[in-house]
Amino acid sequence: MKRVGKPVFFIVAILIFALTYTAFFGVYYYQGDLKKTVIRGANDIRFGTDINGGVNLTLGPKDDVKATSADMDKAKNIVEVRLVNNNITDSDLYADNAHERIILSFPWKNSESTDVEEMIDELAASAELLFLEGVPSSVAEIIHNEDGTTTVKDVEGKELPVVLTGKDIDSAFSSIQQESSTSASANVVSLELKESGKAKFAEATGRLVNQQISIWLDSKMLSAPSVNQQISDGKAIITGNFTAATAKKLADQINGGALPIPLEVKDYNIISASLGRGALNAMVLAGLIAFIIVCIIMLFRFRLPGFVACIALLGQIAGSIAAVSGYFGFIPSFTLTLPGIAGIIMSIGMGVDANIITAERIREEINMGKTIDGALNSGNDHSLASIIDGNVTVIIVSIILMFIFGPPNKLIAALLGPSTTGAIYSFGYTLLVGVIFNFIMGVWASRAMIRGLSRFKLFRTKWLYGGASK
């Protein structure tokens, strides 16, 4: 194994300590009295209703709408998908078909209470997607006819030509499109049409070349791109002034589907936690005590590798917290629930196990008479296969849990039906990210640090690596 320089230990350790500090405490600054978040910390985590309470919400059909049991069940499933799409992974949701009500509770941070109305509006939104010829001044009325067609009228009652509706969309996803004329890129929403929409879209785009097709979500126009050429393959792109977040939000709304009935908020209120902050503080204290005990045992039994393992374990914990809080810009924040905390704890246990396997192998090689460098190389190489086997198995299980109990895709929905059991999804997510950080910290970082320390004369004593004698 190639040797590493002495500074490697300090570089890796400083990076881990920096990650730990920022992951737990965040980075903020103030503009006057306004607090600006640069890096989200542990205080920004949205806890589940089992820890921190949340919102209790009742939805029902608008007064002039009669809903069937099938309508209520479908509306419930769509609301459930929208919750998970917004990374709210712990909710209690059921449909009271007899009274035409959907009762829902979901977690929400106290600091987020000013935005709860926006979240509620999104959950109840009909999200009717329309492609209309030209750029009408308004969309005032959307009528679903008995023959399956859709009639759209403006405020003056004038009927507007409809190109496509949300029922013609097969799937949507946000992506980045490179502009051909410049080096700039833009956030877009890519659409794939169903067979019902391909022919209609091909006919309209062929007829409306160099004209506009406006794209509406309910009564709000999202974009009005010009048609450059006929689109006959059923693949389209929505362009506009999208950010990455707004493009993803629109794609999620389209994939969530239009509600079968228009819903409105009948009642909502803030609910208290079922366990409370006291239980959360007790769990944090218990985790801190357990971490200290583990570190003491590692230090006494494995000495220098044990010391390095404690630093790596600290990095793994910080990485898991960061992956939940929204620390990383490319990973959205998740709701942390009791099952989610269990996933973090389980992954930490696997991190301890990975470091123990490596440290034991190094000690065995030292006691067999090998040099320090030889023991480090052999111990690391011989332990890697066992660590990979155990962790890959857990990764597979985590992905299966997230695949089955997360937002339904076409394949899993066809096989098992829609399922968005957020608590299990949360457990799978935290377990997955914990194991990934176990590879980063427990395998790569710890080995880099121990090799860096072994370059110092002070640490060239076999006893420090678990040898039987000084």
N, C-alpha and C positions, 0 to 999 in steps of 0.2 A: 504494500500500500504506500502511495506517495506520502512523504512527510509534509507536514504543514508547519508554518512559521509560528514563532512564539506569540506574536500579536493576535493570532486567530482566536485564542481563548477570550481575550479582552474585547475584541470586536463583536464576537457572537454574544458574549455575556451582556455587553452594553445594549445591543439590539434587543435582547430578551427583556432586560430591565426597562428599556424605553417602551416596548410594547406593553409590558405589564402595567406600567404607570399610566400610560395614555388609555389603555383598555379599561382600567378601573375608574380613573378619575376624569377622562376626557380632556379635551383642549377647548377652551372658551376665551372669548374676549368681549369687551363691552363697548358699545357705541352709545355714549350717554348712559341712559338707564336700560337700554336694550341689550340683552345678552345674545351674542352670536356664537353658534356652535361651529367649531372647526372640525373636531373629531368627537364622535359620540362615545360616551363612557357608560359605565354600569348604571349610573343614575338615569340614563335615557332608555333603559330597557322597559318595554311594555310587558308587565306581568299579567298572568292569566287571572281569571276571575276567582280561582281557588287561592290566590295569594293577595291580590290587590283590588278586588272588586271590579266594577266596570259599569256597563250600561244595560238597562233592562228596557226592551223595546217591543211594542206590539204593532204589527202591520195588518192591514185588512184591505179588502177591495173598496174602491170609491163607492160612495153612497148609491149611485145609479147603476152599479154593476152587480150582477148575480153570478157567483162563482160556484163551480162544481167541485166535488172532492178531487177530481183529477187536476183541475186548475190549481187548487191549493197545494197539492203535492208537488206539482211541477214548479210552482212559484217558490216553494220551500227549498227544493233542490238547487234552483238557480241562486237564491240568496246565499245558500251554503257555499256554493262554488265561489261567489263573489267575496265572501269572507276569507276563504283560503287564498284567493288571488291577491288579497290585500294583506297577506301574511298574518291574519288573525287566526291563530291555530288552536284556540281554545274557546269554544262557544257551546251554549246550550240552545238547541233549536228544535222546535216541533210545530206541527200544523194542527190546529184545532178546527177540523173540517166542519164540525157541527155548528160552530159559531163564526165560521169564516175568518179565522184569525191565525196569524203566524206569530208565535211568541219566541223571542230571541233575547239572549243575554250574551254580551261579549266584553272582553277586557278593554280598558282604555285608561291610559295614564292621566293623572290629574292635570298635568301640564298640557295635555292635549285636548282638554275639555272644550276649548274654543273652536276646535275643528270637528267636534262630534256631529254637529248638524250636517256638515258636508258628507261625512261618512254615512249617516243615516239616509241622506238624499240619494247617495250612490247605490245603497242597498235596495232602495225602493224604486229606483229609476226604471222606466220601461225600456230604455236603451234601444229605441227603434231606429235602426240604421236605414237610411234612404239614399239612393243615388238618383238625382233628379236632373232632367235636361235643363240646361241653362243655369242662371243664378237668380232664382225668385227672391223677392224681398222678404218673404216670411213663409213659415209653415205653421198653420194655425190648427189644422184638423187632419188626423190620420184615421181612415176608415178601413176596417178589414171586412171585405165583402164575403158573402157566403160561398162564392165560387173560388175562393182562395186568393183573389187579386187584392191589391191595396190601392185605395183612392186617397190622394193627398190634395188638400185645398189650402189656399192662402187666406189672409184675413178678409179679403174681399169675396171669398167663396169661389174663386176661380180654381178649376181643377189643374193640377200640375202634372206633367208627364213623368211617370216613374220608370226609371231604367232598371234598378235592382232594389231589393229589400234585404233585410238581415237574414231572411230565410234562404236566400240564394248564396250565402257565404258559408263555405266549408270550414275554414280556419283562418286565424289571423295571428300575426306575430310582429313584434317590433324588430327593426333591423337598422343598419346604417348603410346608406347608399352613397357611393362615391360619385360626385358630379363629374361628368366627362370633360367639361370645358375648363374646370379648375381643379386644384388639388383639394378643395374643400369637401367635406362630407356632411350629410344631413340625416337626421333621424326620420324614419318613415315607418309606415305600417303596411306590411305586405299581406295581401289577401289571396286566398285560393278559393275559387268559386265551385259550387256544386254544378252538376249537370243541368239543373234547372236554370242556372244563371249564365252559363257559357254562351248559349245561342243568343239570349237577349242582349248580353253585353257586347257580343261580336257585332250584332246588327246595329246597336246604338253607336258604338265607337266607329263603325264604318260609315255611318250616316253623319256623325257629328265631328268629323275631322276638322281641326282648327277651331272648334267651338268648345265650350266648357260644359263639364258635368259636375254639378255641385254635390257635395257629400254632407249629409245632415245626420246628426244624432238627436232624435226627437225634434225640437224646434230650434236647435242651435246648428248653425253651419260650421263645419270643421274645416273644409277646404273646397276650393273650386278650381281644380286643375284643368288645363286645356288638353284636349285629345290630340296627340301627335300622329297616331296611326291606329289602325284597327287592331283590337286585341281579341284574338280568337282562341288562345290557349287556356283561358280561364284563370290567368294569373295577373293580378293588378296590384298597384302600389298607391297608397294614399300619401300624398305629400302635403306639407304645410309647415307652420312654425312650431314643430314639435320639439320638445326636449326628450331626453331618453325616458324620463319618468312619465310624461304625458303620452308618449307613444305607447309605452307598455300599458298604461292605464286604459287607453282606448282599445288596445288589442284584448285586454282582459274583459272589458265590457262586451266586446263583440263576441268573444268566445263564450261568455256567460249566457248569451242569448237574450232574446226579448222575453219579458214576462208575459205569460198567457193572459193576465188580467192586470189592469192598472192598480197599483197599490198606493196607499197613503198611510201616514203615521197616525195611529189611533192614540198612542200614549207612549211616553218614554220617561225614564227617570234614572238617576245614578243609584247603583246598589253598592252596599258595603262588602268587604271581603269576607269569604267564608272561613279563612284561616287567619288573615290579618298579618300586619307587619311584624307582630311579635313572633309568629312562627317562622317568617322569613329570616328575621334576625337570628333566631335560634339555629336555623339551618346553616347560615353563614358562619356563625360561631363554631358550630360542630365541624364544619368543613375546615375551618382554620386550625382547630385543634387536631383534627385527623392529619392535615398536611404537616404540621409540626412533628407529630409522632412518627409519621412515615419518614420524614427527613432525618430524625434522630436515629431511627433504626438503620436507615441506609448509610448514614455516616459511620456508625459503630461497626456495622457488618462489612461494608465495602470500602470505607475510607475515602480515598480521592475519587474513584468512580461514583461513589454515593453522593459526594458533594456536587459533582457535575450533574448527576441525575436530578438532584433537587432543583438546580437552576433550570434544567430542561423541563421538568415537571411544572415549574412556575410558568414557563413560556407556553406550555400546552393549555394550562388553565386560562391564561390571558387570551390565547388565541380562540378558545371556545367562547369566552365572554364576548370578545370582539365580533365573532361571527353571528352572535345573537343581537347585539346592540345596534348594528348598522355601522360599525366602525369602518368597515371596508366599503368603499363606494359602490363596488360591483356586486355586493351581497346585501340585500335589503334586510331591515330589522325584522326579527321574529318575536312572536309572543312567547315569553318564557313561562312555562307551566310546571307543575310538579313532575309530570312525566318527563318534561324537557330537562329539568334539573337531574332527574335520575339518569338520563342519557349522558349528561356531562360527567356525573360521578362514575358511571360505568366506564366511560372512555378514559378517565383519569386512572382508574384501576388497571386498565390495559396498558396505560403509559408506565405505571410503576412496574408492571410485569415485564414490559419490554426492557426497561433499564436493569431489572434484576437478572434477566436471562443473560444480557451482555456482560454485566459485572461478574456473574458467577463463572462464565466462560473465561473471562480474563484472569480471574483468580485461579482457576484450574490450570490454565496455561502457565501462570507464574510458578505454581507449586510443582509443575512438571519440569521446572528448570529452565524454561525459556527466558530470553532476555525481555526487558520491558517492551521494546518495540515489537519483538516477535509475538509476545503475549497479546499486545493490543491488536495487531493485525489478525492473528488467528482467532482471538476471542470475538472480534467484530464480525469476521467472515463467517465463523461457525454458528453464530447466534442469529444471523440475518434471516436465514431460511425459516427458522421457527417463528420469528417475529412476523414475517410476511404472511405465513400461513394463517396465524391467529387473527391478524388484523384484516386480511382480505376477506376472510369468512364473515367478520362483523360488518365490513363495508357492504358486502352482498346483501346481508340481512337488512341493513339500514336502507339501502336503495329499494329493496322489495317493500319495506314498510311505507316508505315515502311514495312509491309508485302506486301501491294499492289504496292507501288511505289519504293521498293528496288529491289535488284537483283532477278529476277524471279526464283521461284522454279517450280517443275513439276506440282504441283497442281494449283497454281495461274496462271501459264502460260497456262494451259489447260482451265481454266475458263475464264480468261480475256485477254490472250495473253501477251507477254512480255512487261513490263513497268518499266523503270528505271528513273523516273522523279526525279532527284537528289535534286532539291530545296525542294520539298515536303517531301522527305525522310529525308533531313537535319532538317526540321521543326519538324517532328515526333521524330527524335532522340534526339534533344536538349530538347524537351518537356518531353520526357520519362525520361531522366537522371535527369532533374530538379525536376520532381515529386518524383523520387526515393530519391534524396537528401533532398527533403522536408520532407519525412518520417524520414530520418536519423537525420536531424537537427531540423526540426520544431516539431517533435513528441518526439523522444528519447532524443536528446541532450538538448533541451530547458527544458524538464521536469526534467532531471537529474540535470541541473544547478540550477533551481529554488528550488528544494528540498535541494540541498546542501547549498544554501544561507539561506534557512529558518531555518537551524540549528544554525545560529549565532544569539545571543541575540539582536545584533544591528538591525537585520532584522525581529524581531518578533512583528512588529507593523502592525496592520490591514490596516492602511492608505496606507502603501507601496504596498499593494496588491489590491488596489482599493476601500478600505472601505470608508465610508462616513465621518468618523471622525478619528482623530488621537488617 
